Amino acid sequence: MRRHRGWSAVGAVAVGIGFGNAATAIAQTSPTDEAVARVGDQVITASQLEDTWQQNDASSRIRLLQQVYETRRRALDVVIGDRLIEREAAARGITRAELLDIELPARTLPVTEEEIEMIYDRNRNAFGERTLDQMREEIRAAIGQQRPAQALFQFGRDLRAAANDVSVSLEPPRQRIEVLPDDPSRGPENAPLVLVEFSDFQCPYCQRATDTLRELLAEYEGQIRFVYKDYPLPNHAQAFKAAEAGNCAQEQGKFWELHDEMFGHQDALDVPSLKTYAAELGLDEAAFSACLDGGRYAAGVQQDLEIGQQYGVSSTPTVFVNGRMVMGALPYDAFNEIIQEELAR
């Protein structure tokens, strides 16, 4: 009978090598009146240290806490999967090894040529002068070595999806995001879920996230309040003015219509095009042009940028789900998992 590496051993690959003592302490310790230093007879407490850290280096603090939480959460998922596998083996009256012999083969996927080419393209610079043909078998072997761990992880996920008695109480870091009165929003004020998105109309990943968020809003209608905040990146030349245009449309109650139009035409967000979209949507052209040309909302867009920076936003899209930071255009299932956790709390 073949021997399988234990779930926890595989977890070392998935989770990474250790957490780092300092980071783990940060994640596990709440601010207290415990003394962390003294200057003569004056005591510096953990609470004072936390307050100073938050005031002087908020963005890096938030990113570090988020990184530590995600690392601990991956480790927790490994432990949960391990317990579920042991329980399933006991329920079937077989050993763990026998269970894995039955379940893993169907979950061990073949290595495809598409995967090999993708890995080669992403790491081309690291391969020097070696061609795809020269690297193919080496890449195939590297991917193949990961397959047992991936199959084991998937089996754990499948068991977890079928279980109705698994709950997670590990608390993620949260931020109380400042929402301004004029921020465009959808959904009831008292919704149990508040999603605040920092986005950029010229960002292709934001376009992808918009489709996902639209699907979530339909699926959880009445349960989500969605708030949009501007975060135009400096490398997107037309994004700042597009953000201003969104605010000008908000004046006339047409933000979401122009929002969709701009995301549908990310290659044409110059000022004349923005005015054309506004006219096609039935906005008052003179009022919109005066608003946009006069830079009426430039300061408001800048304020959103500064608010985002305070909470560790450095890229788009960044979405806060009940204050939990979610970076990047994650797929529907990733957002849905977080939403389910929040609704269960």
C-alpha positions as YAML, in Angstrom:
chain: A
units: angstrom
residues:
- id: 1
  name: MET
  ca: [0.00, 0.00, 0.00]
- id: 2
  name: ARG
  ca: [1.27, 3.44, -0.89]
- id: 3
  name: ARG
  ca: [2.13, 5.81, 1.93]
- id: 4
  name: HIS
  ca: [0.78, 9.38, 1.82]
- id: 5
  name: ARG
  ca: [2.30, 12.39, 3.43]
- id: 6
  name: GLY
  ca: [0.12, 13.65, 6.27]
- id: 7
  name: TRP
  ca: [-2.10, 16.66, 5.76]
- id: 8
  name: SER
  ca: [-0.04, 18.68, 8.21]
- id: 9
  name: ALA
  ca: [3.16, 17.91, 6.34]
- id: 10
  name: VAL
  ca: [1.60, 19.08, 3.10]
- id: 11
  name: GLY
  ca: [0.35, 22.13, 4.94]
- id: 12
  name: ALA
  ca: [3.92, 23.26, 5.42]
- id: 13
  name: VAL
  ca: [4.08, 23.70, 1.66]
- id: 14
  name: ALA
  ca: [0.74, 25.47, 1.43]
- id: 15
  name: VAL
  ca: [1.17, 27.66, 4.47]
- id: 16
  name: GLY
  ca: [4.84, 28.48, 4.23]
- id: 17
  name: ILE
  ca: [7.74, 27.98, 6.60]
- id: 18
  name: GLY
  ca: [6.57, 29.32, 9.96]
- id: 19
  name: PHE
  ca: [4.80, 32.52, 10.84]
- id: 20
  name: GLY
  ca: [7.61, 34.53, 12.36]
- id: 21
  name: ASN
  ca: [7.59, 35.03, 16.13]
- id: 22
  name: ALA
  ca: [6.98, 38.77, 16.05]
- id: 23
  name: ALA
  ca: [4.13, 38.55, 13.56]
- id: 24
  name: THR
  ca: [2.47, 35.73, 15.46]
- id: 25
  name: ALA
  ca: [2.66, 37.73, 18.68]
- id: 26
  name: ILE
  ca: [1.04, 40.70, 16.97]
- id: 27
  name: ALA
  ca: [-1.84, 38.56, 15.73]
- id: 28
  name: GLN
  ca: [-2.40, 36.85, 19.07]
- id: 29
  name: THR
  ca: [-2.08, 39.82, 21.44]
- id: 30
  name: SER
  ca: [-4.66, 42.53, 21.90]
- id: 31
  name: PRO
  ca: [-3.53, 45.95, 23.14]
- id: 32
  name: THR
  ca: [-3.36, 45.90, 26.95]
- id: 33
  name: ASP
  ca: [-1.91, 47.88, 29.81]
- id: 34
  name: GLU
  ca: [1.01, 45.47, 29.94]
- id: 35
  name: ALA
  ca: [4.30, 47.32, 30.17]
- id: 36
  name: VAL
  ca: [6.50, 47.00, 27.10]
- id: 37
  name: ALA
  ca: [9.14, 49.60, 28.08]
- id: 38
  name: ARG
  ca: [10.10, 52.11, 30.75]
- id: 39
  name: VAL
  ca: [11.73, 55.53, 30.64]
- id: 40
  name: GLY
  ca: [12.82, 56.19, 34.20]
- id: 41
  name: ASP
  ca: [9.68, 55.76, 36.28]
- id: 42
  name: GLN
  ca: [7.37, 56.23, 33.25]
- id: 43
  name: VAL
  ca: [5.78, 53.09, 31.85]
- id: 44
  name: ILE
  ca: [5.02, 52.60, 28.14]
- id: 45
  name: THR
  ca: [2.15, 50.16, 27.71]
- id: 46
  name: ALA
  ca: [1.16, 47.89, 24.86]
- id: 47
  name: SER
  ca: [-1.93, 50.03, 24.30]
- id: 48
  name: GLN
  ca: [0.20, 53.16, 23.90]
- id: 49
  name: LEU
  ca: [2.49, 51.34, 21.50]
- id: 50
  name: GLU
  ca: [-0.49, 50.16, 19.44]
- id: 51
  name: ASP
  ca: [-1.98, 53.67, 19.31]
- id: 52
  name: THR
  ca: [1.31, 55.19, 18.16]
- id: 53
  name: TRP
  ca: [1.85, 52.48, 15.56]
- id: 54
  name: GLN
  ca: [-1.65, 53.03, 14.19]
- id: 55
  name: GLN
  ca: [-1.23, 56.81, 14.03]
- id: 56
  name: ASN
  ca: [2.24, 56.88, 12.50]
- id: 57
  name: ASP
  ca: [2.33, 53.81, 10.26]
- id: 58
  name: ALA
  ca: [-1.29, 52.78, 9.69]
- id: 59
  name: SER
  ca: [-0.97, 51.31, 6.22]
- id: 60
  name: SER
  ca: [1.97, 49.00, 6.93]
- id: 61
  name: ARG
  ca: [0.36, 47.94, 10.23]
- id: 62
  name: ILE
  ca: [-2.85, 46.93, 8.49]
- id: 63
  name: ARG
  ca: [-1.05, 45.05, 5.73]
- id: 64
  name: LEU
  ca: [1.05, 43.16, 8.26]
- id: 65
  name: LEU
  ca: [-1.97, 42.22, 10.38]
- id: 66
  name: GLN
  ca: [-3.78, 41.07, 7.23]
- id: 67
  name: GLN
  ca: [-0.80, 38.99, 6.13]
- id: 68
  name: VAL
  ca: [-0.53, 37.34, 9.53]
- id: 69
  name: TYR
  ca: [-4.26, 36.60, 9.59]
- id: 70
  name: GLU
  ca: [-4.19, 35.04, 6.12]
- id: 71
  name: THR
  ca: [-1.21, 32.90, 7.08]
- id: 72
  name: ARG
  ca: [-2.88, 31.71, 10.27]
- id: 73
  name: ARG
  ca: [-6.13, 31.11, 8.41]
- id: 74
  name: ARG
  ca: [-4.39, 28.89, 5.85]
- id: 75
  name: ALA
  ca: [-2.86, 26.95, 8.73]
- id: 76
  name: LEU
  ca: [-6.28, 26.65, 10.36]
- id: 77
  name: ASP
  ca: [-7.77, 25.34, 7.12]
- id: 78
  name: VAL
  ca: [-5.06, 22.67, 7.08]
- id: 79
  name: VAL
  ca: [-5.91, 21.61, 10.65]
- id: 80
  name: ILE
  ca: [-9.65, 21.54, 9.91]
- id: 81
  name: GLY
  ca: [-9.06, 19.44, 6.81]
- id: 82
  name: ASP
  ca: [-6.89, 17.04, 8.80]
- id: 83
  name: ARG
  ca: [-9.63, 16.53, 11.41]
- id: 84
  name: LEU
  ca: [-12.26, 15.97, 8.73]
- id: 85
  name: ILE
  ca: [-10.13, 13.37, 6.98]
- id: 86
  name: GLU
  ca: [-9.54, 11.51, 10.23]
- id: 87
  name: ARG
  ca: [-13.27, 11.63, 10.98]
- id: 88
  name: GLU
  ca: [-14.18, 10.37, 7.51]
- id: 89
  name: ALA
  ca: [-11.76, 7.47, 7.80]
- id: 90
  name: ALA
  ca: [-13.24, 6.51, 11.18]
- id: 91
  name: ALA
  ca: [-16.79, 6.76, 9.79]
- id: 92
  name: ARG
  ca: [-15.92, 4.35, 6.98]
- id: 93
  name: GLY
  ca: [-14.07, 2.01, 9.31]
- id: 94
  name: ILE
  ca: [-10.79, 2.24, 7.41]
- id: 95
  name: THR
  ca: [-7.40, 3.78, 8.03]
- id: 96
  name: ARG
  ca: [-6.43, 7.23, 6.88]
- id: 97
  name: ALA
  ca: [-4.01, 5.78, 4.36]
- id: 98
  name: GLU
  ca: [-6.72, 3.52, 2.94]
- id: 99
  name: LEU
  ca: [-9.09, 6.46, 2.64]
- id: 100
  name: LEU
  ca: [-6.53, 8.53, 0.77]
- id: 101
  name: ASP
  ca: [-5.79, 5.62, -1.56]
- id: 102
  name: ILE
  ca: [-9.46, 5.64, -2.49]
- id: 103
  name: GLU
  ca: [-10.06, 9.38, -2.73]
- id: 104
  name: LEU
  ca: [-6.88, 11.01, -4.02]
- id: 105
  name: PRO
  ca: [-6.43, 9.41, -7.47]
- id: 106
  name: ALA
  ca: [-9.57, 11.02, -8.91]
- id: 107
  name: ARG
  ca: [-8.48, 14.40, -7.50]
- id: 108
  name: THR
  ca: [-4.93, 14.19, -8.84]
- id: 109
  name: LEU
  ca: [-5.14, 16.11, -12.09]
- id: 110
  name: PRO
  ca: [-2.86, 15.51, -15.08]
- id: 111
  name: VAL
  ca: [-0.32, 18.17, -15.97]
- id: 112
  name: THR
  ca: [-1.49, 20.01, -19.07]
- id: 113
  name: GLU
  ca: [0.53, 21.66, -21.80]
- id: 114
  name: GLU
  ca: [-1.32, 24.91, -21.07]
- id: 115
  name: GLU
  ca: [-0.05, 24.89, -17.48]
- id: 116
  name: ILE
  ca: [3.51, 24.24, -18.62]
- id: 117
  name: GLU
  ca: [3.39, 27.14, -21.08]
- id: 118
  name: MET
  ca: [1.89, 29.44, -18.44]
- id: 119
  name: ILE
  ca: [4.64, 28.63, -15.93]
- id: 120
  name: TYR
  ca: [7.28, 29.13, -18.58]
- id: 121
  name: ASP
  ca: [5.87, 32.50, -19.66]
- id: 122
  name: ARG
  ca: [5.59, 33.76, -16.09]
- id: 123
  name: ASN
  ca: [9.16, 32.76, -15.25]
- id: 124
  name: ARG
  ca: [10.84, 33.32, -18.61]
- id: 125
  name: ASN
  ca: [13.43, 35.69, -17.19]
- id: 126
  name: ALA
  ca: [14.52, 33.12, -14.61]
- id: 127
  name: PHE
  ca: [15.17, 30.51, -17.30]
- id: 128
  name: GLY
  ca: [17.78, 32.54, -19.13]
- id: 129
  name: GLU
  ca: [18.34, 31.31, -22.67]
- id: 130
  name: ARG
  ca: [16.57, 27.98, -22.16]
- id: 131
  name: THR
  ca: [13.62, 27.49, -24.50]
- id: 132
  name: LEU
  ca: [10.22, 26.07, -23.68]
- id: 133
  name: ASP
  ca: [11.19, 22.76, -25.28]
- id: 134
  name: GLN
  ca: [14.29, 22.61, -23.07]
- id: 135
  name: MET
  ca: [12.32, 23.43, -19.92]
- id: 136
  name: ARG
  ca: [9.16, 21.41, -20.62]
- id: 137
  name: GLU
  ca: [9.99, 18.20, -18.73]
- id: 138
  name: GLU
  ca: [11.53, 20.04, -15.79]
- id: 139
  name: ILE
  ca: [8.41, 22.20, -15.43]
- id: 140
  name: ARG
  ca: [6.18, 19.14, -15.85]
- id: 141
  name: ALA
  ca: [8.01, 17.38, -13.02]
- id: 142
  name: ALA
  ca: [7.76, 20.42, -10.75]
- id: 143
  name: ILE
  ca: [4.02, 20.71, -11.29]
- id: 144
  name: GLY
  ca: [3.62, 16.98, -10.85]
- id: 145
  name: GLN
  ca: [5.30, 17.11, -7.45]
- id: 146
  name: GLN
  ca: [2.62, 19.54, -6.27]
- id: 147
  name: ARG
  ca: [-0.30, 17.40, -7.42]
- id: 148
  name: PRO
  ca: [-0.51, 15.12, -4.33]
- id: 149
  name: ALA
  ca: [-0.67, 18.15, -2.03]
- id: 150
  name: GLN
  ca: [-3.32, 19.77, -4.23]
- id: 151
  name: ALA
  ca: [-5.40, 16.59, -4.30]
- id: 152
  name: LEU
  ca: [-5.17, 16.26, -0.52]
- id: 153
  name: PHE
  ca: [-6.18, 19.89, -0.05]
- id: 154
  name: GLN
  ca: [-9.12, 19.47, -2.41]
- id: 155
  name: PHE
  ca: [-10.31, 16.38, -0.57]
- id: 156
  name: GLY
  ca: [-10.30, 18.37, 2.66]
- id: 157
  name: ARG
  ca: [-12.29, 21.15, 0.99]
- id: 158
  name: ASP
  ca: [-14.82, 18.66, -0.36]
- id: 159
  name: LEU
  ca: [-15.32, 17.17, 3.09]
- id: 160
  name: ARG
  ca: [-15.70, 20.63, 4.57]
- id: 161
  name: ALA
  ca: [-18.29, 21.64, 1.98]
- id: 162
  name: ALA
  ca: [-20.34, 18.58, 2.91]
- id: 163
  name: ALA
  ca: [-20.03, 19.12, 6.67]
- id: 164
  name: ASN
  ca: [-22.61, 21.15, 8.57]
- id: 165
  name: ASP
  ca: [-20.77, 21.37, 11.87]
- id: 166
  name: VAL
  ca: [-17.63, 23.33, 10.97]
- id: 167
  name: SER
  ca: [-17.37, 26.92, 12.17]
- id: 168
  name: VAL
  ca: [-14.47, 29.35, 12.28]
- id: 169
  name: SER
  ca: [-14.16, 31.91, 15.08]
- id: 170
  name: LEU
  ca: [-10.66, 33.16, 14.28]
- id: 171
  name: GLU
  ca: [-11.28, 36.90, 14.10]
- id: 172
  name: PRO
  ca: [-9.79, 38.72, 11.10]
- id: 173
  name: PRO
  ca: [-8.40, 42.25, 11.34]
- id: 174
  name: ARG
  ca: [-11.08, 44.83, 10.61]
- id: 175
  name: GLN
  ca: [-11.07, 48.51, 9.76]
- id: 176
  name: ARG
  ca: [-13.87, 51.00, 10.32]
- id: 177
  name: ILE
  ca: [-13.79, 52.61, 6.88]
- id: 178
  name: GLU
  ca: [-14.77, 56.26, 6.72]
- id: 179
  name: VAL
  ca: [-17.80, 56.53, 4.43]
- id: 180
  name: LEU
  ca: [-18.68, 60.05, 3.31]
- id: 181
  name: PRO
  ca: [-22.28, 61.29, 2.85]
- id: 182
  name: ASP
  ca: [-21.81, 61.73, -0.90]
- id: 183
  name: ASP
  ca: [-20.21, 58.33, -1.54]
- id: 184
  name: PRO
  ca: [-22.26, 56.41, -4.12]
- id: 185
  name: SER
  ca: [-23.95, 53.43, -2.52]
- id: 186
  name: ARG
  ca: [-26.48, 50.70, -3.19]
- id: 187
  name: GLY
  ca: [-28.51, 48.59, -0.81]
- id: 188
  name: PRO
  ca: [-30.21, 49.24, 2.54]
- id: 189
  name: GLU
  ca: [-28.49, 51.33, 5.20]
- id: 190
  name: ASN
  ca: [-29.04, 48.62, 7.82]
- id: 191
  name: ALA
  ca: [-27.78, 45.71, 5.71]
- id: 192
  name: PRO
  ca: [-25.79, 43.06, 7.65]
- id: 193
  name: LEU
  ca: [-23.04, 43.24, 5.04]
- id: 194
  name: VAL
  ca: [-21.22, 46.44, 4.09]
- id: 195
  name: LEU
  ca: [-18.86, 46.23, 1.12]
- id: 196
  name: VAL
  ca: [-16.64, 49.27, 0.50]
- id: 197
  name: GLU
  ca: [-14.69, 49.13, -2.76]
- id: 198
  name: PHE
  ca: [-11.70, 51.33, -3.60]
- id: 199
  name: SER
  ca: [-11.58, 51.25, -7.37]
- id: 200
  name: ASP
  ca: [-10.08, 52.79, -10.51]
- id: 201
  name: PHE
  ca: [-12.12, 53.18, -13.72]
- id: 202
  name: GLN
  ca: [-9.04, 52.51, -15.87]
- id: 203
  name: CYS
  ca: [-7.99, 49.35, -14.00]
- id: 204
  name: PRO
  ca: [-8.77, 46.09, -15.87]
- id: 205
  name: TYR
  ca: [-8.82, 44.12, -12.62]
- id: 206
  name: CYS
  ca: [-11.45, 46.51, -11.29]
- id: 207
  name: GLN
  ca: [-13.58, 45.73, -14.33]
- id: 208
  name: ARG
  ca: [-13.32, 42.04, -13.48]
- id: 209
  name: ALA
  ca: [-14.21, 42.75, -9.85]
- id: 210
  name: THR
  ca: [-17.22, 44.82, -10.94]
- id: 211
  name: ASP
  ca: [-18.72, 41.79, -12.64]
- id: 212
  name: THR
  ca: [-18.18, 39.69, -9.51]
- id: 213
  name: LEU
  ca: [-19.65, 42.34, -7.20]
- id: 214
  name: ARG
  ca: [-22.68, 42.71, -9.45]
- id: 215
  name: GLU
  ca: [-23.28, 38.98, -9.15]
- id: 216
  name: LEU
  ca: [-22.96, 39.14, -5.35]
- id: 217
  name: LEU
  ca: [-25.39, 42.06, -5.12]
- id: 218
  name: ALA
  ca: [-27.95, 40.04, -7.08]
- id: 219
  name: GLU
  ca: [-27.38, 36.88, -5.04]
- id: 220
  name: TYR
  ca: [-27.62, 38.68, -1.68]
- id: 221
  name: GLU
  ca: [-30.17, 41.31, -2.60]
- id: 222
  name: GLY
  ca: [-31.25, 43.27, 0.46]
- id: 223
  name: GLN
  ca: [-28.36, 41.96, 2.56]
- id: 224
  name: ILE
  ca: [-25.53, 44.08, 1.14]
- id: 225
  name: ARG
  ca: [-24.86, 47.78, 1.27]
- id: 226
  name: PHE
  ca: [-22.25, 48.48, -1.41]
- id: 227
  name: VAL
  ca: [-20.22, 51.71, -1.24]
- id: 228
  name: TYR
  ca: [-17.94, 52.91, -4.04]
- id: 229
  name: LYS
  ca: [-14.83, 54.96, -3.31]
- id: 230
  name: ASP
  ca: [-12.36, 56.40, -5.79]
- id: 231
  name: TYR
  ca: [-8.76, 55.25, -5.86]
- id: 232
  name: PRO
  ca: [-7.30, 56.31, -9.24]
- id: 233
  name: LEU
  ca: [-3.78, 54.98, -9.60]
- id: 234
  name: PRO
  ca: [-1.05, 57.41, -10.75]
- id: 235
  name: ASN
  ca: [-0.03, 55.15, -13.65]
- id: 236
  name: HIS
  ca: [-3.52, 55.44, -15.17]
- id: 237
  name: ALA
  ca: [-3.48, 58.86, -16.82]
- id: 238
  name: GLN
  ca: [-7.25, 59.12, -17.37]
- id: 239
  name: ALA
  ca: [-8.40, 57.56, -14.10]
- id: 240
  name: PHE
  ca: [-8.45, 60.68, -11.93]
- id: 241
  name: LYS
  ca: [-10.63, 62.66, -14.32]
- id: 242
  name: ALA
  ca: [-12.89, 59.63, -14.78]
- id: 243
  name: ALA
  ca: [-13.31, 59.53, -10.99]
- id: 244
  name: GLU
  ca: [-14.30, 63.20, -11.05]
- id: 245
  name: ALA
  ca: [-16.80, 62.40, -13.81]
- id: 246
  name: GLY
  ca: [-18.40, 59.76, -11.62]
- id: 247
  name: ASN
  ca: [-18.94, 62.33, -8.89]
- id: 248
  name: CYS
  ca: [-20.38, 64.80, -11.39]
- id: 249
  name: ALA
  ca: [-22.83, 62.12, -12.51]
- id: 250
  name: GLN
  ca: [-23.67, 61.43, -8.86]
- id: 251
  name: GLU
  ca: [-24.87, 65.04, -8.62]
- id: 252
  name: GLN
  ca: [-27.56, 64.16, -11.17]
- id: 253
  name: GLY
  ca: [-28.41, 60.76, -9.75]
- id: 254
  name: LYS
  ca: [-26.65, 58.89, -12.57]
- id: 255
  name: PHE
  ca: [-23.48, 57.61, -10.95]
- id: 256
  name: TRP
  ca: [-24.11, 53.91, -11.47]
- id: 257
  name: GLU
  ca: [-25.10, 54.40, -15.09]
- id: 258
  name: LEU
  ca: [-21.88, 56.29, -15.85]
- id: 259
  name: HIS
  ca: [-19.94, 53.84, -13.67]
- id: 260
  name: ASP
  ca: [-21.02, 50.97, -15.95]
- id: 261
  name: GLU
  ca: [-20.40, 53.02, -19.09]
- id: 262
  name: MET
  ca: [-16.85, 53.94, -18.07]
- id: 263
  name: PHE
  ca: [-15.97, 50.39, -17.13]
- id: 264
  name: GLY
  ca: [-17.36, 49.31, -20.49]
- id: 265
  name: HIS
  ca: [-15.07, 51.76, -22.33]
- id: 266
  name: GLN
  ca: [-11.82, 51.67, -20.37]
- id: 267
  name: ASP
  ca: [-9.84, 52.44, -23.51]
- id: 268
  name: ALA
  ca: [-11.64, 55.78, -24.00]
- id: 269
  name: LEU
  ca: [-11.85, 57.78, -20.79]
- id: 270
  name: ASP
  ca: [-10.61, 61.12, -22.11]
- id: 271
  name: VAL
  ca: [-12.70, 64.17, -21.23]
- id: 272
  name: PRO
  ca: [-14.53, 64.42, -24.60]
- id: 273
  name: SER
  ca: [-15.51, 60.75, -24.33]
- id: 274
  name: LEU
  ca: [-16.72, 61.22, -20.75]
- id: 275
  name: LYS
  ca: [-18.94, 64.07, -21.89]
- id: 276
  name: THR
  ca: [-20.29, 61.94, -24.73]
- id: 277
  name: TYR
  ca: [-21.21, 59.11, -22.33]
- id: 278
  name: ALA
  ca: [-22.94, 61.60, -20.03]
- id: 279
  name: ALA
  ca: [-24.99, 63.00, -22.91]
- id: 280
  name: GLU
  ca: [-25.96, 59.52, -24.09]
- id: 281
  name: LEU
  ca: [-27.15, 58.70, -20.57]
- id: 282
  name: GLY
  ca: [-29.41, 61.76, -20.52]
- id: 283
  name: LEU
  ca: [-27.45, 63.92, -18.09]
- id: 284
  name: ASP
  ca: [-27.67, 67.70, -18.28]
- id: 285
  name: GLU
  ca: [-24.69, 68.28, -20.60]
- id: 286
  name: ALA
  ca: [-23.99, 71.87, -19.58]
- id: 287
  name: ALA
  ca: [-24.08, 71.08, -15.87]
- id: 288
  name: PHE
  ca: [-21.94, 67.99, -16.29]
- id: 289
  name: SER
  ca: [-19.35, 69.83, -18.40]
- id: 290
  name: ALA
  ca: [-19.16, 72.72, -15.93]
- id: 291
  name: CYS
  ca: [-18.66, 70.27, -13.07]
- id: 292
  name: LEU
  ca: [-15.98, 68.26, -14.88]
- id: 293
  name: ASP
  ca: [-14.10, 71.18, -16.44]
- id: 294
  name: GLY
  ca: [-14.12, 73.10, -13.18]
- id: 295
  name: GLY
  ca: [-12.66, 70.20, -11.18]
- id: 296
  name: ARG
  ca: [-15.46, 70.45, -8.65]
- id: 297
  name: TYR
  ca: [-14.75, 67.02, -7.19]
- id: 298
  name: ALA
  ca: [-10.96, 66.85, -7.54]
- id: 299
  name: ALA
  ca: [-10.58, 67.45, -3.80]
- id: 300
  name: GLY
  ca: [-13.16, 64.75, -3.05]
- id: 301
  name: VAL
  ca: [-11.31, 62.21, -5.17]
- id: 302
  name: GLN
  ca: [-8.08, 63.14, -3.41]
- id: 303
  name: GLN
  ca: [-9.83, 62.69, -0.06]
- id: 304
  name: ASP
  ca: [-10.86, 59.15, -1.04]
- id: 305
  name: LEU
  ca: [-7.25, 58.43, -1.98]
- id: 306
  name: GLU
  ca: [-6.05, 59.62, 1.41]
- id: 307
  name: ILE
  ca: [-8.73, 57.62, 3.23]
- id: 308
  name: GLY
  ca: [-7.69, 54.49, 1.34]
- id: 309
  name: GLN
  ca: [-4.03, 55.03, 2.14]
- id: 310
  name: GLN
  ca: [-4.88, 55.30, 5.84]
- id: 311
  name: TYR
  ca: [-6.35, 51.80, 5.68]
- id: 312
  name: GLY
  ca: [-3.52, 50.19, 3.77]
- id: 313
  name: VAL
  ca: [-4.95, 50.40, 0.25]
- id: 314
  name: SER
  ca: [-2.11, 50.37, -2.25]
- id: 315
  name: SER
  ca: [-3.65, 48.69, -5.30]
- id: 316
  name: THR
  ca: [-7.01, 48.27, -6.95]
- id: 317
  name: PRO
  ca: [-9.44, 46.81, -6.51]
- id: 318
  name: THR
  ca: [-9.41, 46.64, -2.72]
- id: 319
  name: VAL
  ca: [-12.72, 45.73, -1.09]
- id: 320
  name: PHE
  ca: [-13.54, 45.82, 2.62]
- id: 321
  name: VAL
  ca: [-16.24, 43.32, 3.60]
- id: 322
  name: ASN
  ca: [-17.51, 44.41, 7.00]
- id: 323
  name: GLY
  ca: [-14.10, 45.96, 7.45]
- id: 324
  name: ARG
  ca: [-12.16, 42.89, 6.26]
- id: 325
  name: MET
  ca: [-9.65, 43.73, 3.57]
- id: 326
  name: VAL
  ca: [-9.88, 41.75, 0.33]
- id: 327
  name: MET
  ca: [-7.19, 42.66, -2.18]
- id: 328
  name: GLY
  ca: [-7.44, 41.98, -5.89]
- id: 329
  name: ALA
  ca: [-10.09, 40.73, -8.29]
- id: 330
  name: LEU
  ca: [-10.79, 37.51, -6.44]
- id: 331
  name: PRO
  ca: [-13.31, 35.07, -7.94]
- id: 332
  name: TYR
  ca: [-16.93, 34.88, -6.82]
- id: 333
  name: ASP
  ca: [-16.32, 31.84, -4.61]
- id: 334
  name: ALA
  ca: [-13.66, 33.65, -2.58]
- id: 335
  name: PHE
  ca: [-15.96, 36.59, -1.85]
- id: 336
  name: ASN
  ca: [-18.89, 34.25, -1.23]
- id: 337
  name: GLU
  ca: [-16.92, 32.33, 1.39]
- id: 338
  name: ILE
  ca: [-16.18, 35.55, 3.30]
- id: 339
  name: ILE
  ca: [-19.80, 36.68, 3.03]
- id: 340
  name: GLN
  ca: [-21.04, 33.36, 4.36]
- id: 341
  name: GLU
  ca: [-18.67, 33.67, 7.31]
- id: 342
  name: GLU
  ca: [-19.92, 37.18, 8.05]
- id: 343
  name: LEU
  ca: [-23.57, 36.18, 7.88]
- id: 344
  name: ALA
  ca: [-22.87, 33.29, 10.24]
- id: 345
  name: ARG
  ca: [-21.23, 35.52, 12.88]
...
